[in-house]
Amino acid sequence: MNRFFTVIAAMFALLALQACNTVEGLGKDITKAGEKIEEVAKKK
């Protein structure tokens, strides 16, 4: 029973870490898009 809880805890930890990487990647994509919009706005 103790091993079961350890496996479940490890799975939740992996999911949490994966979600953090996904959110970080999304933030980088949004930043890049914002930079491109700024470049276009400055050209006009």
N, C-alpha and C positions, 0 to 999 in steps of 0.2 A: 504494500500500500504506500509506503514511503517513497519507493521508486516511482510510482505512478505520479505522485505530486511533484516530484523533481522533474519528470519529463514534461508535465503540463506547465510548470514554471519556466522551463527552458524554452518551450514553444512560445509562450507569451512574451518572453524577453526577446526572442528573435523577431517576432512580429512587431514589437515596439521599435526595435532598432531599424527594421526595414522601413517602417512608417516615417521615422525621422529622416532617413536618407531620401525618401520620396518627397517629403515636404521641402527639404533643403534643395533638391533638384528643381522643384517647381519654383521656389523662390529665385533661383539663379535664372531660370527661363524668363520669369516675369521681369527681372532686372534688365536682362538683355533686350527684351521687347521695349521696355521703357527708354533705354538708351537709344534705340533706333528711332523711336517716336520723337525724342528730343532732337536728334540729328536732322530729321525731316523738317521739324518745326523751325529750326535755326536757319535752314536753307531758304525758307519762304520769307 
